[in-house]
């Protein structure tokens, strides 16, 4: 797959996910076969104002490439300045036209922009002029069921210089409920000439294969299906190559958790790891014996050492239960 001048090893992309796709998470996913990943969504206003927290979202390393930087905002000129400011931090710039979160929408950014196609044209054009990097746009099907306008928005984005489009085929009002309507991805693919990347409801390798077959999209973007499950990526690649890829056993889960811990502590320190790793551990432990009790325990831990020990005890017990 190629986006603009950027060649990729495969057509499986990792979605930008607020509070999730930090550097350690991206590095874990790369080890299982993802090539292109994205930062968490970054406020253009925060970047331009040199916000410390905003700058922290851009933390990266040499092995964390190719990397897309996702920006959100509602002011074309501010977004353009932000894009120019970060174009040396990644290989691609992505514009967020899909976030349904109220705080983002109230500012006129994210999926709120879907209500103003003229402003979308201004935003994409301004950012296109500001950077020579490949430019992508991530959007939803529309604001609500009575205003489905992804085809109009997609054509506008292409006309103003977007190199690829990613469609999550739910409306803003749906958020993440209900089923993603993959037929929208197929219609968008038939309506534009740039690559179209499909997103939504890919939780098994079979889902990835089905989306590509049903829609004709050029690539797929994985999101919530990878929570605690980097094996989703390797299973998709194995299925393509006709190789078996059994579900991970407790030992493989523990090995991934240990790696995630190590990366988190290395880049952010133990205190941040204590709080941020809890959600990941809840996902890694899904389906194992006594997972509910484990989740309760780790959410009450007060030190990183305590969290780490509780995690070791839980997964080693799961390994023993399998062996016996």
N, C-alpha and C positions, 0 to 999 in steps of 0.2 A: 504494500500500500504506500502511496505517496500523497502528502498534503503540501501543495505548493512545491517548493524546492526541497522539502524534507522527506527523504526516503525512510521507511520504517521496516523493521524486520518482520512484523506481522500486523494484522489488522484488528488486534485486541487492545483496547485502550482502557485505562483506569480513570474513572470519572473524578472530577474535582468535588470533594465532599467536605463541607465545613465541619471542623472539629475532628476529622478523621484522617485526611490525606496529608498528614505532616511528613517530614523527612523519614523517620523510622518506618512508618507504614508503607511509604512508597518503595523504600529499599527492600522491605520484605516481599512486596508484590513483584518486584523486578526479579527476585531470586526464583520465582515460580513461572517466569516467562513473559510478563508484561514488558513492552518496549517503551511506549509513550505513556507517561503519567502527567498529572496536572497538580499544581498547588491547590490548597484550599482557596476558595474565592477571596479575592483581595480587594479592599476598598480603594478605588481610585482617589477619592478624597483623602483617605488616610495616607496613601503614598505621597501625594503631592504636599501634604502638610508634615511629612517626615515623621509620622507616628511610629514609635518604637515597636508597638505590638504588631503593626502592619508589616514593618520590615522583617520581623521575626518569621513571618509566614514564608518569606523567600529563602530561608535557610536551605542550602543544598550542598552537595559534594560532587566530586568528579564522576562517581559512578551513578549519580542520580540524573542521567541524561539519556535520551532526549527528554526535555521537560517543557511542558506548557504552563504558562502563567495565566491564570484566569482572573480577569478584572470585572468589577461591577461598579455601576454608578449611573447617573442620569444626565450628566453634563457632557456633551460631546468634546468640548475643549479640555476639560479636566481628564477625561478618559484618554484623550490623545496625548496629553502631557505624561500621564502615568505609563502609557504604553511605551513612549520614548524612553522613559526613565528605567524601565525594566527589560528592555529588549536584549540587553546583554546578559540577562539572568536565566534565560531559557531559549529554546529553539523555536517557540511558537507562542503567539498571543491568542487568548480565547476570551470572548465577550459573553458575559452571563445575561441571558434574556429569559431565564427559566426559574430562578429561585422563587419559591412561593412563600417564604418566611415573612411574616407581617412586618417586622422591623425593616427589612430590605424593601418590601413593596411600598411601605409608607413613605420612603425616601424617593420614590419614583423609579427605583432601579429594579433589576431582576425581571420577573415576569410582568411587572407593571408596564414595562416598555412595550409589551405586546399590544397594549391599548392605543399606542400612538405610532403607527407605521412611519409617519413622516419623521419623527424623532429617531426611530431606528435607522432610517437612511442617513440622517445627520451623524449619528454615533459611528456607524460602520465606516462611513466616508472619512470622518475625521481621524479615526484610528488608522485606517488604511494609509492616509497621507503621512501619518506620524512614524510608521515603522515599515521596514522592509521584510520583517519576519513573516512567515506564514500566519494568516489570520483566520481563525475559526469562530463560529457563532453557535452557542448552545441555546436552544429554545424549547418551549413547550407547544402543545397544539393550539393553545389560545388561552384567553383569560377564563372563560367558562364555556359551558356547552352551547350557549347562544352566540358566542363570538369566536368560533374556530377559524383562525386566520394564519395558520402555519405556512400555507402555500404562498400567501401574499408576503409574509415576513421573509420566508426563504428566498423568494425571487428578488426582493429588495436587497437582502444581504449579499446575494450573489452579484447583483448589478453594481453594488457599491464596493466590491473588491474582496469579499470573503473567499477564502480558498477551500473551505469545507464547512458543512453544517452538521450539527449533532441535534437530533430530535428525540426528546423524551415525550412520547405521545400520550400525555395526560394534560388536562387543563390545570391552570393555577388553582381553581376552586377544588379540584380533586386532590391536590397535594400528592400524597403517595397512596391514596385509597383506590379501590377498584382495579380493574385490569388495564394495562397499557394497550392502546389500540394500535397494533402494529401496522394496520392498513394505512395509517397516516404516513408511516415511514416509506412504504411502497409508493404512495402518491407523490411524496416529496422527491423521492429518487427519480421519478418519471418527469418531474416538473423542472428540475435544474440540471446543470451539466457538471457542477463541482461534486466531489465526493460527499456522500451522505453517510453518517454514522448513526446507527440505531442504538437506542438505550431503553431500558425498562423491562423488568420481570425476567432477567436472565439469572437464574439461580442454579441451573444444571448445565452440563455440557450439551445436552440435547436441546436446551433452549437456545443456545448460541447458534447451533446448526439450523434450527428451525427458523430463527429470525433471518439469517442470511438467505435461506432458501425461499421463504415466503415474501420477503420484501425486496430482494435484490440489492440491499444496501452494501456499501463498500467496506464497512467496518462495524464493529460492535463496541459499545462502551459499558464496562462493568461497574456496578455501584454497590448497592446493599448486598448483593449476592456474595460479595467477597468478605463481608464482615466475619472475622474469625475463620475464614475459608479461602486462603490463598491457593488451595488445591483446585479451586474452580478453574483457575487459569491453566494449570498444568493438565487438568482433565480435558479441557477443550482442545489443547494442542495434541494430547495423546489420541483423542478420538479422531482428529483429522488425519493422524499418521497411522491409524489402525492399531495403536498400542493399547494394552490394558492399563487402566489407572484406577485401582481400587480406592475406596474411601479411606481417608487417613485413620490409622489406629491411634490409641492414646499416646504411644511413644512418639510418633511423628508430630502429634499436636504439641507435646511437651518440648520437643526440639525446636519447633517454630516459636513457641512462647519464650523459651530461653533466648533465642536470637532476638526476638522483639524487645525483651527486657534489656539485653545488652546494648542494642542500638539506641533505645530510649534514654538509658542512663548516660551513654557516651555523648549524646548530642544535647540533652536537656537536663540531666541530673536526676538524682533519686527523688527529690521532693515532687517534681512534676510527674515523674514516672508513677509515683504512688497514686496520684489522683487520676491521671489520664489512662493508665493501663487497665484500670478496673473494668471499663466498658469492653475493652478488647478481650479480657479474660472471661467475661460473661459470654461472649460470642464463641471463643475457643472451646469453652466447656460444654456447649450445647449438646444434648443427647447422651452425655456420660452419666454414670451412676452418681447420685447425690449432688447433681449440678446445682439444684436450687439452694441447698444448704451452703454450698461453696460460694455462691453469689452473695448470700446474706453475710457470710463470714468476711469476704474480702472488702465488702462495702463498709465494714466496721473497723478495718485495720488502721492503725495509727502511724505505722512506720513502713518504710520500703522493705526492710529486712523481714518484718512480720508478713507483709504481702507476698514476698518471694517464698518464704517458708511455707505459707499456706498453699501456695500454688504448687510447689514441689510435692507436698504431702497429697494433695488432691489428685494430681495426674499420676503419681507413682501408685496410688491406691487403685486408680482406674486401670493401670497397666497390669497390676497384680490380679485384678478381677478377670481380665481377659486371659491371662496365662493359666489361671486355675479353672 
